[in-house]
Each structure stands twice: as C-alpha cells, then as structure tokens.
C-alpha cells in the first residue's frame, strides 16, 4: 500500500468497491485483468520482459493465458510495487533476502508539503526562490523499546536489564528486615549509594530471603547487595552480578565505592 501511494503521490488509498470494479472491468471482483481495461496500468518492475502471464479476462469465470506486457496491453509506468519475499535478491548486493521478525521501536514519516502548504511554511532556496518546506516527523515507542530490551536480555530467572536501561542499578536486600542490625546496615548503604547518585532500591519487605532473591532476579536489577548476619558479623556484604551470576564479598565500609566503581565500569563496557 505504501509503495502504491508513493507511486501515485497520494495521501489516501482504498480498495475499489464491487460496483466500481464492475463498472470499470465489466466483471465481478476476482476477474480483473490488464488486457482491454479502461484504466491506467502501472506494473511492477518484475513484469519487464515477462511473457506468458496469466490474468483475469475482465469476464466472470474467465482468465487469459500467455498474455504479455506491451504486446497484449500497454503499461503506463513501471515501479517497485511487489512485497518482498524470503529468497528475493537484494537490490543492492543481489544476495538472497532473509526474513526475520522484529519489533518496530521507532519510525519516521514523510509528511510532504500537505501541512506546510496549509501553514504557509516556506524557505528561500539557493537561487532566492521561495519553496514550500517538506515536513517529516518521527515517533519512538517507549513500551516497545522496553519489550525489545527484555526480549534481547533475559534468562530462565527473569529480566537481565542492561545497566543503561535498568530502572535501578542496585537492589539492597537485608536477609531479615526485622533484625535491627541488618536493617541499619542496609539503610546506611542505601544512603551512601544515593549520595553518590546511584539509583538504588531497598527491599525492606517482611519476606523470606528466598522470595526476595527470586524477585530481584525476576525484575532483573543488575546488582544485588545482600546484607546477611554471617557476612555482616565479619564486617562484609555480598554482591551478586545479575548478568553473569558472579558473587563477590565487599567490606561494608568500602561497599558503596566498590558498587559505584562497578557501575561505572559496566557503563563504559557497554558504551554508556
């Protein structure tokens, strides 16, 4: 449809109704053909030099065989009209086209001069002559961008957010939020990271540690700092990297700087 619009230079395009088809072709829908039709014929480039075509005969329940462009009917213009299919040659390198599904995360529209004419939006060209501006617009789908990122970055446990897209860079998980020592240490680390400009989430829910760990993996926050009684008794916390599953132990007093350095290194790794 877009290709036909571009060839015709129109903004609106709709399928012909049955009465119009009957009026132009003299037959019902499904039997239209180029031979003898009272209409302008525009053909795809693939019909150039093609012979022995099969097409409707403009007569109900009849088709023509061995019809050839230019011999049996005139073509007003040739254009790129057909829908590309897997295996078609690439127009640039002639290699077979491979089809794959994707997500449209952004698009650009050429609006032409429809709106600029109405707004009298003009400019002076190199010769000093007034010209109407050609307008365009673009759109970015935030929701689709998120969907594309998750499709590319996930595992059996859940999302694996890239550091540049993650809603939070770090989640701090005290094993038992009701234990004052653990809560105090977790909150202190939370404040230290926040002061360094790190987007951090504190999971202080009254839930079992296993539930918290599962949820952290599911939502895919890149770094998880676990504050547990055994490690804290040694003055340490545990850091887990979501992407690799690597576990490190950090001194509590150096944890904020260590996590900040790791975030900076990860952003540099992915060009953030």
C-alpha positions in Angstrom: 0.0 0.0 0.0 2.8 2.4 0.9 4.6 1.7 -2.4 1.4 2.4 -4.4 0.8 5.6 -2.5 4.4 6.7 -3.3 4.0 6.0 -7.0 0.6 7.7 -7.2 1.7 10.6 -5.0 -1.5 10.3 -2.9 -2.2 10.5 0.8 -5.3 8.3 0.8 -5.7 4.9 -0.8 -8.6 2.5 -0.6 -9.7 -0.7 -2.2 -12.3 -0.4 -5.0 -15.8 -1.3 -4.1 -17.6 -4.1 -6.0 -19.8 -1.7 -8.0 -16.7 0.3 -9.2 -14.9 -2.9 -10.2 -17.9 -4.0 -12.2 -18.2 -0.6 -13.8 -14.5 -0.4 -14.9 -13.8 -4.1 -15.8 -17.3 -5.3 -16.7 -16.8 -8.3 -14.3 -17.2 -9.0 -10.6 -14.3 -9.0 -8.2 -11.5 -11.5 -8.9 -11.5 -11.4 -12.7 -9.9 -8.1 -13.4 -7.0 -8.0 -15.9 -4.9 -5.5 -17.9 -6.0 -6.6 -21.3 -8.6 -4.3 -22.7 -9.2 -2.5 -19.4 -10.3 1.1 -19.4 -7.8 2.3 -16.8 -4.2 3.3 -16.4 -1.9 0.3 -15.9 1.1 0.5 -13.6 3.2 -2.7 -13.4 5.9 -3.9 -11.1 9.5 -3.9 -12.4 9.4 -7.7 -12.4 7.0 -7.7 -15.3 9.5 -6.1 -17.7 10.3 -8.6 -20.4 7.9 -11.1 -18.8 5.9 -13.3 -21.2 3.1 -15.8 -21.0 1.3 -14.2 -18.0 -2.0 -15.5 -16.6 -4.5 -12.8 -15.6 -8.2 -12.1 -15.3 -10.1 -11.7 -18.6 -12.5 -9.0 -17.3 -15.2 -11.6 -17.7 -16.8 -13.6 -15.0 -15.2 -17.1 -14.5 -12.6 -16.5 -17.3 -8.9 -16.0 -17.2 -6.3 -15.3 -20.0 -3.1 -17.3 -20.6 0.0 -16.3 -22.4 -0.6 -12.5 -22.0 2.5 -10.4 -22.4 3.1 -6.7 -21.5 3.3 -4.3 -24.4 2.1 -6.9 -26.8 -1.3 -7.5 -25.3 -1.7 -4.5 -23.1 0.1 -1.1 -22.6 1.9 -0.3 -19.4 1.8 3.4 -18.4 4.7 3.1 -16.0 6.8 0.5 -14.2 7.5 0.9 -10.5 8.6 -1.0 -7.4 5.2 -2.4 -6.2 5.6 -6.0 -5.1 6.0 -7.2 -1.5 9.5 -8.6 -0.9 9.7 -12.3 -0.1 12.3 -14.5 1.5 14.9 -15.5 -1.1 14.4 -12.5 -3.3 17.7 -10.9 -4.5 18.8 -7.8 -2.5 18.5 -4.7 -4.8 22.0 -3.6 -3.6 24.1 -6.8 -3.4 21.9 -9.4 -5.0 22.3 -11.8 -2.0 19.1 -13.7 -1.1 16.9 -11.8 1.4 16.4 -13.4 4.8 13.3 -12.6 6.7 13.2 -12.3 10.4 10.6 -11.0 12.9 11.4 -7.7 14.7 9.9 -5.0 16.9 9.3 -1.5 15.5 10.7 0.7 18.2 10.7 3.9 16.1 9.6 5.2 12.8 9.9 8.2 10.5 7.1 9.6 8.4 7.5 11.8 5.4 4.6 14.2 5.5 5.5 16.1 2.3 4.1 19.5 1.8 0.5 18.9 2.9 0.7 20.7 6.2 3.5 23.1 5.3 1.3 24.5 2.5 -1.6 25.0 4.9 0.7 26.8 7.3 2.5 28.7 4.5 5.8 27.4 5.8 8.4 28.3 3.2 12.1 29.0 2.7 14.3 30.6 0.1 16.4 28.2 -2.0 19.9 28.8 -3.3 18.5 30.9 -6.1 16.5 33.0 -3.7 13.2 31.4 -4.9 10.5 30.7 -2.3 9.9 27.0 -1.8 7.4 25.1 0.4 9.0 23.1 3.2 8.9 19.3 3.1 7.9 18.1 6.5 8.6 14.9 8.4 8.1 13.5 11.9 9.3 10.6 14.0 8.0 8.5 16.8 9.7 6.4 19.4 7.7 3.7 21.2 8.9 3.6 24.8 6.9 0.5 25.6 8.2 -1.3 22.5 11.8 -0.3 23.4 11.3 -1.9 26.8 9.8 -5.0 25.2 12.8 -5.3 22.7 15.3 -4.9 25.5 13.7 -7.6 27.6 13.5 -9.9 24.6 17.2 -9.5 24.0 18.2 -9.6 27.7 16.6 -12.3 29.8 17.1 -15.8 31.1 15.1 -18.5 32.8 15.0 -16.5 36.0 13.6 -13.3 34.5 14.8 -10.0 33.0 18.5 -9.1 32.8 18.5 -5.3 32.4 21.4 -3.6 30.7 22.9 -1.1 33.1 21.8 1.8 30.8 18.2 0.8 30.8 17.7 -0.6 34.3 15.2 1.3 36.4 17.6 0.8 39.4 21.2 -0.1 39.2 21.3 -1.8 42.6 19.0 -3.6 45.0 19.9 -3.9 48.6 18.5 -7.0 50.2 18.7 -7.4 54.0 18.0 -11.1 54.7 15.8 -10.3 57.7 14.3 -6.8 57.7 13.1 -7.2 61.3 16.6 -7.6 62.6 17.8 -4.2 63.6 21.5 -4.7 62.9 20.8 -5.8 59.3 18.3 -3.1 58.7 20.6 -0.4 60.0 23.5 -1.6 57.8 21.2 -1.9 54.7 19.8 1.6 55.2 23.3 3.1 55.7 24.5 1.5 52.5 21.3 2.8 50.7 22.0 6.3 51.8 25.7 6.1 50.8 24.8 4.9 47.3 22.1 7.5 46.9 24.5 10.2 47.9 26.8 9.0 45.1 24.0 9.4 42.6 23.3 5.7 42.2 19.7 4.6 41.5 19.2 2.1 44.3 16.2 0.1 45.7 16.0 -1.1 49.3 14.0 -4.3 49.6 12.8 -4.0 53.3 9.7 -6.1 52.9 8.9 -8.6 55.6 9.5 -11.6 53.3 11.7 -14.7 53.4 15.2 -14.1 51.9 14.5 -16.7 49.1 11.4 -14.7 48.0 13.4 -11.5 47.9 16.2 -13.1 45.9 13.8 -14.6 43.4 12.0 -11.3 42.9 15.4 -9.5 42.4 16.2 -11.9 39.7 12.8 -11.7 38.1 12.8 -7.9 37.8 16.4 -8.0 36.6 18.2 -5.3 38.6 21.9 -5.5 37.5 23.5 -5.7 41.0 22.2 -7.2 44.2 23.8 -6.4 47.6 22.8 -8.9 50.3 23.2 -8.0 53.9 23.2 -11.2 56.0 24.1 -11.9 59.6 27.1 -14.1 58.9 28.9 -11.8 56.5 27.9 -8.7 58.5 29.5 -10.2 61.6 32.7 -10.2 59.6 32.1 -6.6 58.5 31.2 -7.6 54.9 28.3 -7.8 52.5 27.7 -10.0 49.4 27.5 -8.5 45.9 25.9 -10.5 43.1 26.1 -9.5 39.4 22.8 -10.4 37.7 24.2 -10.8 34.2 27.0 -13.3 35.0 25.9 -14.7 38.3 29.3 -13.8 39.8 29.3 -13.3 43.6 31.8 -11.1 45.4 32.4 -10.1 49.0 33.0 -6.5 49.9 33.9 -4.8 53.2 30.9 -2.9 54.4 32.8 0.4 54.7 34.0 0.1 51.1 30.8 -1.3 49.6 29.4 2.0 48.3 32.6 2.9 46.5 33.0 -0.7 45.2 29.5 -0.8 43.8 29.8 2.7 42.3 33.1 1.7 40.6 31.5 -1.5 39.2 28.5 0.5 37.8 30.9 3.0 36.1 32.9 0.1 34.6 29.8 -1.6 33.3 28.6 1.6 31.7 31.9 2.0 30.0 31.8 -1.6 28.8 28.5 -1.1 27.0 29.3 2.4 25.8 27.0 4.2 28.3 
